[in-house]
Amino acid sequence: MTTITQTAPLGDRTVRRIGFGAMQLAGPGVFGPPEDPDAARAVLRRAVELGVDHIDTAQVYGPDVVNELIAEALHPYPDGLVLATKVGGARDERGEWVRASRPEQLRATVEQDLRTLRTERIGLVNLRRQVGGPEPDAVPLAEQLGALTDMRDEGKLGLIGLSTVSAGIVEAALEITPIAEVQNAYGIANRTDEPVVDLCREHGIAYVPYYPLGSAFTGGPRALAADPAIASVAAGHGVSASQIALAWLLAHYDRMLLIPGTSSVAHLEENLAVDGIGLDDEDMAALDRVAHLGAPSF
């Protein structure tokens, strides 16, 4: 297959619009090592071979396991590769997701990312505000962003992003520091985050959807394939419903960046082939009417 051709700005960088989300390279429940570490490393190498220059990871994936796989597979990193991580959460001894969002915890997480990724500077760090439950983060946003801007000034990270945030949090953050991306749950059948997408469009901020194909709580790819409009457009292009759902995202906003994840080289290549799908006005009109399936649970 050919390499990815579509690009978009990410802060002061330009990246290809389909990247790779590395979460699925960890063991079950995103905890512990994968059953086949060699296969995980092969997926990473193939992604870069096909033009991926934006890999999304996190210290909590494993913990440390995915970062270490990335370093083993790709270090020394090719020029232009943006490694994006996220801070704000941790894993307890049982593997449960817990909050770790105080400034000193954010710094400790970034320092651990630097060690496990074997790098002196991380391309982008997302502050995730909602971890371990629905209650709002009690730590002031300004203190959290202050810790990240300090590390940016020290040269330990390049860009700052936000994850799992409301439009109000994005607006407040923009009063403090430039924001390169927002990473929230969003997809063709879950558009509750449309106000944040619109805000990103207004400010020229990259938007990176997670759960772009839905989640287990909303039926995932199977539910997309059952939708008549998605199935019809997919048949017309000779591709899968999941590929059409990803192509819709690329067409919906010109700074939408995808990070579909997989532990399979074949599935990786299927995801990256979305770069070559061109949806026309008739396709988009049909897809824009796809029914809402509900937001995924956290």
One Martini backbone bead per residue (centre of mass of N, CA, C, O) as a GRO file, in nm:
protein
  298
    1MET     BB    1   0.102   0.032   0.012
    2THR     BB    2   0.064   0.355   0.048
    3THR     BB    3   0.133   0.637   0.177
    4ILE     BB    4   0.062   0.899   0.351
    5THR     BB    5  -0.070   1.234   0.247
    6GLN     BB    6  -0.220   1.365   0.461
    7THR     BB    7  -0.217   1.690   0.618
    8ALA     BB    8  -0.156   1.872   0.938
    9PRO     BB    9  -0.169   2.075   1.190
   10LEU     BB   10   0.049   2.071   1.499
   11GLY     BB   11   0.082   2.339   1.581
   12ASP     BB   12   0.417   2.387   1.458
   13ARG     BB   13   0.336   2.136   1.305
   14THR     BB   14   0.347   1.867   1.057
   15VAL     BB   15   0.114   1.601   0.996
   16ARG     BB   16  -0.017   1.315   0.953
   17ARG     BB   17  -0.362   1.231   0.982
   18ILE     BB   18  -0.252   0.934   1.035
   19GLY     BB   19  -0.195   0.758   1.309
   20PHE     BB   20  -0.103   0.609   1.637
   21GLY     BB   21  -0.254   0.403   1.879
   22ALA     BB   22  -0.086   0.224   2.156
   23MET     BB   23  -0.270   0.089   2.374
   24GLN     BB   24  -0.311  -0.214   2.243
   25LEU     BB   25  -0.007  -0.318   2.319
   26ALA     BB   26  -0.100  -0.412   2.565
   27GLY     BB   27  -0.251  -0.580   2.778
   28PRO     BB   28  -0.508  -0.663   2.937
   29GLY     BB   29  -0.646  -0.364   3.029
   30VAL     BB   30  -0.377  -0.206   2.989
   31PHE     BB   31  -0.204  -0.450   3.136
   32GLY     BB   32   0.082  -0.523   3.083
   33PRO     BB   33   0.198  -0.741   2.870
   34PRO     BB   34   0.203  -0.878   2.581
   35GLU     BB   35   0.191  -1.182   2.432
   36ASP     BB   36   0.342  -1.033   2.162
   37PRO     BB   37   0.601  -0.826   2.136
   38ASP     BB   38   0.695  -0.861   1.843
   39ALA     BB   39   0.425  -0.775   1.713
   40ALA     BB   40   0.419  -0.491   1.832
   41ARG     BB   41   0.682  -0.394   1.699
   42ALA     BB   42   0.589  -0.445   1.406
   43VAL     BB   43   0.364  -0.235   1.401
   44LEU     BB   44   0.539   0.012   1.450
   45ARG     BB   45   0.725  -0.019   1.206
   46ARG     BB   46   0.502  -0.019   0.988
   47ALA     BB   47   0.385   0.256   1.045
   48VAL     BB   48   0.642   0.416   0.968
   49GLU     BB   49   0.675   0.302   0.681
   50LEU     BB   50   0.370   0.435   0.608
   51GLY     BB   51   0.401   0.746   0.757
   52VAL     BB   52   0.395   0.759   1.047
   53ASP     BB   53   0.427   1.075   1.275
   54HIS     BB   54   0.202   0.985   1.510
   55ILE     BB   55   0.228   0.885   1.851
   56ASP     BB   56   0.014   0.746   2.097
   57THR     BB   57   0.069   0.764   2.449
   58ALA     BB   58   0.145   0.622   2.791
   59GLN     BB   59   0.245   0.547   3.104
   60VAL     BB   60  -0.029   0.381   3.182
   61TYR     BB   61   0.057   0.176   2.962
   62GLY     BB   62   0.079  -0.115   3.184
   63PRO     BB   63   0.296   0.025   3.287
   64ASP     BB   64   0.546   0.132   3.040
   65VAL     BB   65   0.522  -0.082   2.816
   66VAL     BB   66   0.469   0.089   2.558
   67ASN     BB   67   0.710   0.273   2.570
   68GLU     BB   68   0.919   0.042   2.552
   69LEU     BB   69   0.831  -0.064   2.276
   70ILE     BB   70   0.887   0.193   2.119
   71ALA     BB   71   1.189   0.206   2.181
   72GLU     BB   72   1.266  -0.076   2.072
   73ALA     BB   73   1.153  -0.023   1.773
   74LEU     BB   74   1.253   0.312   1.714
   75HIS     BB   75   1.516   0.345   1.848
   76PRO     BB   76   1.611   0.582   1.686
   77TYR     BB   77   1.431   0.839   1.591
   78PRO     BB   78   1.280   0.972   1.346
   79ASP     BB   79   1.245   1.231   1.173
   80GLY     BB   80   0.932   1.386   1.276
   81LEU     BB   81   0.851   1.230   1.521
   82VAL     BB   82   0.555   1.227   1.717
   83LEU     BB   83   0.530   1.213   2.062
   84ALA     BB   84   0.239   1.132   2.253
   85THR     BB   85   0.114   1.216   2.570
   86LYS     BB   86  -0.028   1.156   2.906
   87VAL     BB   87  -0.172   1.329   3.187
   88GLY     BB   88  -0.344   1.256   3.525
   89GLY     BB   89  -0.270   0.948   3.557
   90ALA     BB   90  -0.296   0.614   3.704
   91ARG     BB   91  -0.192   0.304   3.856
   92ASP     BB   92  -0.266   0.062   4.052
   93GLU     BB   93  -0.204  -0.254   4.183
   94ARG     BB   94  -0.482  -0.349   4.013
   95GLY     BB   95  -0.511  -0.142   3.752
   96GLU     BB   96  -0.644   0.105   3.829
   97TRP     BB   97  -0.781   0.412   3.765
   98VAL     BB   98  -0.612   0.711   3.863
   99ARG     BB   99  -0.539   1.004   4.001
  100ALA     BB  100  -0.251   1.238   3.878
  101SER     BB  101  -0.279   1.600   3.894
  102ARG     BB  102  -0.058   1.713   4.029
  103PRO     BB  103   0.217   1.883   3.956
  104GLU     BB  104   0.418   1.663   4.065
  105GLN     BB  105   0.282   1.431   3.904
  106LEU     BB  106   0.318   1.539   3.621
  107ARG     BB  107   0.624   1.549   3.629
  108ALA     BB  108   0.674   1.250   3.693
  109THR     BB  109   0.544   1.140   3.434
  110VAL     BB  110   0.725   1.279   3.230
  111GLU     BB  111   0.991   1.162   3.336
  112GLN     BB  112   0.907   0.869   3.274
  113ASP     BB  113   0.868   0.902   2.975
  114LEU     BB  114   1.157   0.981   2.909
  115ARG     BB  115   1.284   0.717   3.002
  116THR     BB  116   1.111   0.499   2.838
  117LEU     BB  117   1.157   0.658   2.553
  118ARG     BB  118   1.447   0.770   2.524
  119THR     BB  119   1.420   1.092   2.585
  120GLU     BB  120   1.445   1.459   2.611
  121ARG     BB  121   1.173   1.495   2.427
  122ILE     BB  122   0.835   1.569   2.400
  123GLY     BB  123   0.617   1.665   2.165
  124LEU     BB  124   0.345   1.584   2.340
  125VAL     BB  125   0.117   1.692   2.611
  126ASN     BB  126  -0.161   1.567   2.773
  127LEU     BB  127  -0.425   1.688   2.966
  128ARG     BB  128  -0.610   1.490   3.182
  129ARG     BB  129  -0.916   1.556   3.363
  130GLN     BB  130  -1.055   1.258   3.338
  131VAL     BB  131  -1.009   1.033   3.615
  132GLY     BB  132  -1.163   0.778   3.793
  133GLY     BB  133  -1.420   0.956   3.716
  134PRO     BB  134  -1.676   1.214   3.695
  135GLU     BB  135  -1.538   1.400   3.865
  136PRO     BB  136  -1.391   1.681   3.905
  137ASP     BB  137  -1.105   1.843   3.906
  138ALA     BB  138  -0.954   2.004   4.188
  139VAL     BB  139  -0.726   2.101   4.029
  140PRO     BB  140  -0.605   2.367   3.906
  141LEU     BB  141  -0.547   2.446   3.586
  142ALA     BB  142  -0.314   2.650   3.622
  143GLU     BB  143  -0.126   2.452   3.772
  144GLN     BB  144  -0.103   2.237   3.555
  145LEU     BB  145  -0.007   2.424   3.320
  146GLY     BB  146   0.237   2.530   3.471
  147ALA     BB  147   0.394   2.265   3.476
  148LEU     BB  148   0.405   2.230   3.165
  149THR     BB  149   0.538   2.504   3.094
  150ASP     BB  150   0.793   2.456   3.250
  151MET     BB  151   0.880   2.204   3.082
  152ARG     BB  152   0.888   2.350   2.817
  153ASP     BB  153   1.107   2.559   2.901
  154GLU     BB  154   1.312   2.308   2.963
  155GLY     BB  155   1.268   2.096   2.703
  156LYS     BB  156   1.067   1.834   2.768
  157LEU     BB  157   0.852   1.981   2.582
  158GLY     BB  158   0.652   2.113   2.324
  159LEU     BB  159   0.343   2.041   2.348
  160ILE     BB  160   0.001   2.127   2.440
  161GLY     BB  161  -0.276   1.942   2.566
  162LEU     BB  162  -0.612   1.801   2.571
  163SER     BB  163  -0.826   1.577   2.780
  164THR     BB  164  -1.131   1.537   2.865
  165VAL     BB  165  -1.301   1.812   2.776
  166SER     BB  166  -1.442   2.110   2.779
  167ALA     BB  167  -1.503   2.408   2.641
  168GLY     BB  168  -1.435   2.569   2.900
  169ILE     BB  169  -1.149   2.454   2.936
  170VAL     BB  170  -1.034   2.546   2.671
  171GLU     BB  171  -1.078   2.848   2.714
  172ALA     BB  172  -0.911   2.868   2.975
  173ALA     BB  173  -0.643   2.761   2.856
  174LEU     BB  174  -0.607   2.990   2.634
  175GLU     BB  175  -0.540   3.205   2.865
  176ILE     BB  176  -0.251   3.058   2.931
  177THR     BB  177  -0.202   2.867   2.664
  178PRO     BB  178  -0.120   2.704   2.408
  179ILE     BB  179  -0.317   2.475   2.203
  180ALA     BB  180  -0.275   2.193   1.992
  181GLU     BB  181  -0.487   1.986   2.132
  182VAL     BB  182  -0.781   1.775   2.128
  183GLN     BB  183  -0.887   1.481   2.333
  184ASN     BB  184  -1.184   1.315   2.246
  185ALA     BB  185  -1.487   1.185   2.233
  186TYR     BB  186  -1.554   1.079   1.887
  187GLY     BB  187  -1.806   1.041   1.620
  188ILE     BB  188  -2.045   0.961   1.395
  189ALA     BB  189  -2.222   0.832   1.665
  190ASN     BB  190  -2.066   1.072   1.852
  191ARG     BB  191  -2.156   1.429   1.885
  192THR     BB  192  -2.135   1.573   2.173
  193ASP     BB  193  -1.847   1.732   2.092
  194GLU     BB  194  -1.908   1.961   1.882
  195PRO     BB  195  -1.835   2.224   2.039
  196VAL     BB  196  -1.530   2.154   2.044
  197VAL     BB  197  -1.483   2.133   1.746
  198ASP     BB  198  -1.568   2.424   1.686
  199LEU     BB  199  -1.351   2.555   1.864
  200CYS     BB  200  -1.112   2.440   1.711
  201ARG     BB  201  -1.185   2.568   1.442
  202GLU     BB  202  -1.169   2.865   1.541
  203HIS     BB  203  -0.846   2.815   1.654
  204GLY     BB  204  -0.677   2.588   1.501
  205ILE     BB  205  -0.721   2.307   1.641
  206ALA     BB  206  -0.651   2.004   1.700
  207TYR     BB  207  -0.839   1.694   1.654
  208VAL     BB  208  -0.856   1.392   1.870
  209PRO     BB  209  -1.019   1.102   1.844
  210TYR     BB  210  -1.173   0.893   2.063
  211TYR     BB  211  -1.372   0.650   1.984
  212PRO     BB  212  -1.437   0.660   1.657
  213LEU     BB  213  -1.609   0.360   1.672
  214GLY     BB  214  -1.663   0.347   1.946
  215SER     BB  215  -1.782   0.114   2.189
  216ALA     BB  216  -1.889  -0.141   2.382
  217PHE     BB  217  -2.136   0.046   2.481
  218THR     BB  218  -2.220   0.111   2.147
  219GLY     BB  219  -2.108  -0.149   1.952
  220GLY     BB  220  -1.920  -0.037   1.764
  221PRO     BB  221  -1.851  -0.155   1.454
  222ARG     BB  222  -2.115  -0.317   1.438
  223ALA     BB  223  -2.306  -0.071   1.450
  224LEU     BB  224  -2.201   0.067   1.198
  225ALA     BB  225  -2.264  -0.170   0.997
  226ALA     BB  226  -2.587  -0.146   1.064
  227ASP     BB  227  -2.591   0.112   0.919
  228PRO     BB  228  -2.727   0.206   0.625
  229ALA     BB  229  -2.550   0.446   0.539
  230ILE     BB  230  -2.273   0.326   0.590
  231ALA     BB  231  -2.312   0.067   0.422
  232SER     BB  232  -2.364   0.210   0.151
  233VAL     BB  233  -2.100   0.371   0.127
  234ALA     BB  234  -1.911   0.131   0.156
  235ALA     BB  235  -2.008  -0.023  -0.095
  236GLY     BB  236  -1.940   0.206  -0.301
  237HIS     BB  237  -1.615   0.183  -0.212
  238GLY     BB  238  -1.517  -0.104  -0.109
  239VAL     BB  239  -1.548  -0.087   0.211
  240SER     BB  240  -1.562  -0.038   0.534
  241ALA     BB  241  -1.734   0.100   0.787
  242SER     BB  242  -1.489   0.196   0.948
  243GLN     BB  243  -1.355   0.352   0.717
  244ILE     BB  244  -1.587   0.553   0.681
  245ALA     BB  245  -1.583   0.672   0.966
  246LEU     BB  246  -1.292   0.786   0.931
  247ALA     BB  247  -1.339   0.953   0.671
  248TRP     BB  248  -1.545   1.145   0.796
  249LEU     BB  249  -1.353   1.280   0.992
  250LEU     BB  250  -1.160   1.401   0.780
  251ALA     BB  251  -1.402   1.568   0.638
  252HIS     BB  252  -1.513   1.742   0.889
  253TYR     BB  253  -1.199   1.826   0.961
  254ASP     BB  254  -0.883   1.955   0.863
  255ARG     BB  255  -0.772   1.896   1.189
  256MET     BB  256  -0.814   1.599   1.189
  257LEU     BB  257  -0.676   1.340   1.396
  258LEU     BB  258  -0.577   1.008   1.371
  259ILE     BB  259  -0.553   0.710   1.626
  260PRO     BB  260  -0.565   0.421   1.544
  261GLY     BB  261  -0.579   0.103   1.697
  262THR     BB  262  -0.347  -0.186   1.708
  263SER     BB  263  -0.203  -0.540   1.692
  264SER     BB  264  -0.227  -0.536   1.367
  265VAL     BB  265  -0.105  -0.511   1.056
  266ALA     BB  266  -0.361  -0.543   0.886
  267HIS     BB  267  -0.528  -0.330   1.041
  268LEU     BB  268  -0.340  -0.098   0.998
  269GLU     BB  269  -0.364  -0.090   0.685
  270GLU     BB  270  -0.666  -0.036   0.684
  271ASN     BB  271  -0.656   0.235   0.831
  272LEU     BB  272  -0.451   0.384   0.633
  273ALA     BB  273  -0.639   0.358   0.370
  274VAL     BB  274  -0.826   0.604   0.433
  275ASP     BB  275  -0.659   0.825   0.286
  276GLY     BB  276  -0.798   0.723  -0.011
  277ILE     BB  277  -1.082   0.830   0.074
  278GLY     BB  278  -1.345   0.985  -0.118
  279LEU     BB  279  -1.590   1.205  -0.022
  280ASP     BB  280  -1.883   1.318  -0.120
  281ASP     BB  281  -2.162   1.505  -0.083
  282GLU     BB  282  -2.352   1.262  -0.071
  283ASP     BB  283  -2.210   1.106   0.145
  284MET     BB  284  -2.214   1.327   0.367
  285ALA     BB  285  -2.519   1.360   0.385
  286ALA     BB  286  -2.572   1.070   0.479
  287LEU     BB  287  -2.371   1.065   0.728
  288ASP     BB  288  -2.492   1.316   0.886
  289ARG     BB  289  -2.761   1.121   0.956
  290VAL     BB  290  -2.651   0.957   1.167
  291ALA     BB  291  -2.711   0.801   1.442
  292HIS     BB  292  -2.711   0.825   1.774
  293LEU     BB  293  -2.535   0.603   2.026
  294GLY     BB  294  -2.369   0.738   2.229
  295ALA     BB  295  -2.170   0.774   2.491
  296PRO     BB  296  -1.904   0.669   2.637
  297SER     BB  297  -1.760   0.527   2.890
  298PHE     BB  298  -1.500   0.573   3.159
   0.00000   0.00000   0.00000
